[in-house]
Amino acid sequence: MSLVRYSWSLAAKRPQAVARCFSSSSTITAPAPPADPSSTATSTDRGGGGVGGDVTRFWKKRGDGRLQRPIYIAATRQHVGKTTTSLAIMSGLQKRYNKVGFLKPVGQQHVEVHSDNLNQTLRVDKDVCLVREHFQLDHVDYEHMSPVIIPRGYTKKYVDGKIDNDRQLKDIIDSMEHVTNASDVVLCEGTGHCAVGSIVNVNNAKVASSIGADMILVANGGLGSAFDELELNRVLCQHYNVRIAGVIINKVMQDKYEQTKHYVSKALKQAWGIPLLGCIPDRPFLGCPALADLETLFDTKLLTGGEHRFRHYSVQDINVVTTSLTRFLENLREKPARTLYICHVTRDDLILGFMGEYQRKRKEGERPFEAALIICGRRGKYQLHPEIKDMIDGIHGAPMMFVELSTHQAMTKINNFTPKLNYEDTNRVQVAVDHYEPYIDFDELLRRTTSANSSFNDPSSISFEELRRL
């Protein structure tokens, strides 16, 4: 019998215990049983039947006897720092557990990696590669860390009936079993907000339910807008009986930090009875693109200066050069050393001046030359002159890139771009972890995601053994 179906039969005797067991907040009363409990079992069951089976097998017993449930991270929308938060939580968990597993049940952007288990190349979500390589998770293989990948065209195949829904869920459950068996605790990172994946029937809330995980929601700083976005995601979690362990607010403005922390925490407690697990101030550096990010953005490679691919540049310091060569050379000497310049390919004088200034500073041993130059020219209309290209090829160390766009188009794309963490950019990844981790309350996080022989942290709720038997 599933946990939810059992809860209906027990509700008459212990309604408060059932409410505490399945709600995100102790202030919410137990729902009235439906006219036909079996008719809603598939949408509200926490994995008790069907493909997933008994989700309690994913709850790991700790040395102190408490049961640790999987932790699932989801965002309220795109670009809120979910992956960075996952990295910080992974770092904190590794300080508290011997073996921490990681799983991204449903991924989108993938990379190719080598599986030691299969001795072959696999496609996995890029964040799986980032987490496994950075934290050296050698106890779990890539084979089991990214069970479902949704590339271009996948959703159409699913709607056309060419992809089996049960197979998707089985792959996720099988991967979860392997990672759980090899780990003391499992951290799962979702894709986007809780409803992402709904069209193929594997949204984050449903997946979290199928593996018995507790949810942590990540939202951007603010009060009203953040709370509105959280509510949309909370309702979907409630629909699938996924317990929300807490909320982490990210990218909070420095001058509003204390105010945001106080009122978001108060609002969450009053409305839902859940804690604010972290309030993280903004760190602008993490939003600064590296030259490697720009290579990805423009689908190109640095012409020279490849050793500086992971040098970061502030978007505020980008300078589109339309002035004379004399003025450009003055800027190179007076502006911050790490400035990104953009010029048109027809400005041979600026390109030569950039290379000349680089060589002069190297010769005279002045402050390090950290500027970079993006050369723009629309595809099919402008190209680098062969003589200029030969000179660029003969210089080493000055970062220069050719982009087949107008200067305006290139500038617009950079301004609209949100750089993502890359496992090769070890400096930015470590800065992100070091910045985020101290602001997360791991004691409260683990208190909320563990229990002592009961379902959810409450001695008066249904006992864990009772749940397992029935």
Secondary structure, DSSP 8 states (H G I E B T S, - for coil): --HHHHHHHHHTT-HHHHHHHH-SSTTS------SSHHHHHHHH-SSSSTTT--GGGG-EE-TTS-EE--EEEEESSTTSSHHHHHHHHHHHHHTT-S-EEEE-SEESSEEEEEETTTTEEEEEEHHHHHHHHHHT-TTS-GGGT--EE--TTHHHHHHTT-S-HHHHHHHHHHHHHHHHHT-SEEEEEEEEETTTTGGGT--HHHHHHHTT-EEEEEEES-SHHHHHHHHHHHHHHHHTT--EEEEEEEEE-GGGHHHHHHHHHHHHHHHT---EEEEEE--GGGGS-BHHHHHHHHT--EEE-GGGTT-B--GGG-EE--S-HHHHHHHHHHS-SS-EEEEETT-HHHHHHHHHHHHHHHHHT-S----EEEEE--TTT----HHHHHHHHT--SS-EEEESS-HHHHHHHHHT------TT-HHHHHHHHHHHGGGB-HHHHHHHHEESSBSSS-TTS-BHHHHHH-
